[in-house]
Amino acid sequence: VQLQACGGGLVQPGGSLRLSCAASGSIFSIPVMGWYRQAPGKQRELVATITDEGSTNYADSVKGRFTISRDNAKNTVYLQMNSLKPEDTSVYYCNADLINMRRRYDTYWGQGTQVTVSS
């Protein structure tokens, strides 16, 4: 199983970016997908998660600005980030808690994509 994330980059404060992450491989189902981020010198923190039924959870720091969504048919999760702030600068990692074709439950991480918010 692999998670391939893309969509990071440099954006000015107040701007927007959209991240996407596609899971591929021997997948039976993906109950939960999400995004985490890690800034230099800090611990990795949750940004948002979404279940396969569409239930979402957000960190307080991004509520009202970020929107997580997913396309179950494509095993893909998205993160629409609006009103970006310099403190959103981090490496963003996608995450999937999934069940593979052997019915084993595991957690997988993408490779990380850099988001930099700066003028």
Backbone torsions as a table, in degrees:
resi	resn	phi	psi	omega
1	VAL	NA	136.6	177.0
2	GLN	-132.3	146.8	172.7
3	LEU	-116.6	125.1	-178.6
4	GLN	-117.2	113.4	-178.5
5	ALA	-103.6	150.1	175.5
6	CYS	-155.8	167.1	174.7
7	GLY	113.7	-2.6	179.2
8	GLY	-73.2	177.2	179.0
9	GLY	160.5	-166.9	179.3
10	LEU	-103.4	131.1	-179.1
11	VAL	-142.6	150.5	178.3
12	GLN	-78.2	154.0	174.6
13	PRO	-52.8	136.4	-176.6
14	GLY	90.3	-9.0	-178.4
15	GLY	-83.3	-175.0	-176.4
16	SER	-131.9	151.8	172.1
17	LEU	-144.5	154.0	175.2
18	ARG	-125.9	121.5	175.5
19	LEU	-97.9	149.5	173.6
20	SER	-137.2	154.9	-179.2
21	CYS	-149.5	122.7	-178.6
22	ALA	-110.6	132.1	176.1
23	ALA	-97.6	138.1	179.7
24	SER	-140.9	159.1	179.2
25	GLY	120.6	-155.0	-175.3
26	SER	-83.8	83.3	-173.3
27	ILE	-115.8	128.7	173.4
28	PHE	-91.5	-48.9	177.0
29	SER	-160.4	161.1	179.0
30	ILE	-127.8	90.9	-177.4
31	PRO	-59.8	-37.9	-176.8
32	VAL	-138.8	135.2	171.0
33	MET	-126.4	153.9	-177.8
34	GLY	-163.6	178.2	177.1
35	TRP	-127.6	137.6	174.7
36	TYR	-127.8	164.3	176.9
37	ARG	-143.3	155.1	-179.9
38	GLN	-142.4	117.6	176.2
39	ALA	-90.8	157.8	-179.9
40	PRO	-55.7	130.6	178.0
41	GLY	77.9	4.8	-178.7
42	LYS	-121.4	162.0	176.9
43	GLN	-77.1	154.9	175.1
44	ARG	-66.9	136.7	-177.5
45	GLU	-129.3	152.2	178.2
46	LEU	-71.7	137.9	173.1
47	VAL	-103.8	-54.9	-178.6
48	ALA	-164.3	150.3	174.2
49	THR	-133.1	159.5	178.2
50	ILE	-146.7	134.7	177.7
51	THR	-86.1	172.0	179.0
52	ASP	-70.6	-11.1	175.4
53	GLU	-97.8	-0.7	174.3
54	GLY	96.1	5.2	176.2
55	SER	-74.0	133.9	-174.5
56	THR	-119.4	158.0	177.6
57	ASN	-144.8	133.9	-177.1
58	TYR	-127.3	149.7	167.8
59	ALA	-68.0	145.9	-178.7
60	ASP	-57.6	-33.3	-175.0
61	SER	-68.9	-16.0	-177.4
62	VAL	-117.3	-4.2	-179.0
63	LYS	-58.2	134.5	179.7
64	GLY	85.9	-11.7	-179.8
65	ARG	-116.2	-36.1	-177.8
66	PHE	-107.9	147.2	176.4
67	THR	-132.9	124.8	176.6
68	ILE	-99.9	141.8	177.7
69	SER	-148.9	169.2	179.3
70	ARG	-150.6	155.8	173.7
71	ASP	-117.2	102.8	-174.9
72	ASN	-63.6	-33.5	-179.5
73	ALA	-66.0	-28.1	-178.7
74	LYS	-104.1	1.6	-177.1
75	ASN	51.1	43.9	-174.5
76	THR	-125.4	138.7	176.4
77	VAL	-118.3	145.2	-178.4
78	TYR	-123.3	154.3	172.6
79	LEU	-135.6	108.0	175.2
80	GLN	-88.9	119.6	-176.4
81	MET	-114.7	115.6	179.1
82	ASN	-115.7	164.0	178.1
83	SER	49.7	48.0	-175.4
84	LEU	-65.9	145.2	-179.2
85	LYS	-119.6	157.1	177.6
86	PRO	-54.9	-32.9	-179.7
87	GLU	-72.4	-5.8	173.6
88	ASP	-82.3	-7.4	179.4
89	THR	-61.5	120.7	-177.3
90	SER	-170.0	172.1	162.9
91	VAL	-89.8	126.3	-178.4
92	TYR	-101.8	131.2	-178.2
93	TYR	-117.6	132.7	172.0
94	CYS	-89.2	156.1	-172.9
95	ASN	-141.1	143.4	176.1
96	ALA	-139.1	124.9	169.2
97	ASP	-95.6	107.5	-170.7
98	LEU	-132.8	164.5	176.4
99	ILE	-111.7	122.0	-178.6
100	ASN	-85.7	-179.0	-174.0
101	MET	-68.6	-15.0	174.0
102	ARG	-90.0	7.6	178.8
103	ARG	66.3	29.2	176.0
104	ARG	-98.7	135.9	-178.3
105	TYR	-95.3	124.9	-178.4
106	ASP	-145.1	162.6	176.0
107	THR	-110.1	133.5	-178.9
108	TYR	-125.2	150.3	179.4
109	TRP	-123.6	144.7	171.3
110	GLY	-80.2	-179.2	-172.5
111	GLN	-83.5	-10.1	-179.1
112	GLY	91.7	139.8	177.0
113	THR	-135.4	134.2	-174.4
114	GLN	-80.8	131.3	171.5
115	VAL	-118.9	123.0	179.9
116	THR	-123.4	123.5	179.4
117	VAL	-112.2	110.4	-175.0
118	SER	-159.0	148.4	176.0
119	SER	-93.5	NA	NA
